[in-house]
Amino acid sequence: MSELKQSIEEIVEKHLPDEKHFIVEVSMVNKGGKTTLSILIDADEGLNIQTCADVSRAVSEELEVQDLMPGAYILEVSSPGLDYPLNGKRQFQKNIGRELKVLLTTGKELVGKLVDVEEAGVKMLVKKKEKGKKATEEEVTLPFEEMNKTIVQVSFK
């Protein structure tokens, strides 16, 4: 990790309201001579727009005082959207009980209910359908390193 990115993460961490809030990702993209600094934060019990605004203001002020960002930049502080892949244990824990779609490193795709998060991976209840038989649910343990991308499935029930 670059020193600049690490310094920015430390600044963000310092300005989060409490230990229930956490950093999901810090990224920098250069486009047309301008850098976009994108900071994704989340919270164990949900995130509101006011928290994003407060963190943005505090981080922006500190970046200016420390003169960390060279040249012009755009600062974006937001929560990961519904279609943003889960990243890290805390995001998985926050979504226990929800339906997930997991793309494995093998290319296989699984859809099931997240039932537990462990140190090395997750447990899910996956529907198993055999021809001519009623669908059953099977508990599957998936190590984090075998999961390429995990998206929460939106339910309108």
C-alpha positions, 0 to 999 in steps of 0.5 A, a space after each residue: 500500500 502506498 504511503 499516501 493511501 495509508 496516511 489517508 486511511 489513518 486520517 479517515 479512521 481518526 474521523 469516524 464517529 465511533 468503533 461501529 464505523 469502518 473503512 471499506 475502501 480508499 481508492 485514487 483514480 487519475 483522470 484528465 489531470 484530476 485525482 478522484 479520492 474515493 472513500 467508502 465507509 460503512 457501519 455495523 448498524 447502517 450509515 447515514 448521509 450526515 456521517 458521510 458529510 461529516 467525515 468528508 468535511 473533516 478529512 478534507 480539512 486535514 488533507 488541506 492542512 497536511 497538504 497531502 494531495 498534490 494538485 487538484 482533486 475531488 473527494 467522494 465519501 460514501 457508503 458502498 451501494 447495494 451492488 458493491 461487492 462485500 469486502 471484509 469480515 465486518 461487511 459479511 457479519 452485517 449481512 447475516 440472514 440475507 441472501 447472497 450471490 457468490 462468484 467463486 474463483 472457479 467460475 461457479 456461482 452460488 446463491 444462498 442465505 448467509 448464516 455465519 461468518 467465521 475467521 476463514 470464511 462463511 457458512 451459507 444455506 444453499 438450495 440444492 435442486 435435484 431432478 424430480 425431487 423437492 429442493 433441499 437446503 445444504 449448509 456450505 462453508 466457503 473460505 474467503 480466498 475462494 470467493 471472487 465476488 459477493 453481492 447482497 441480493 435485493 428482496 422486495 418481499 
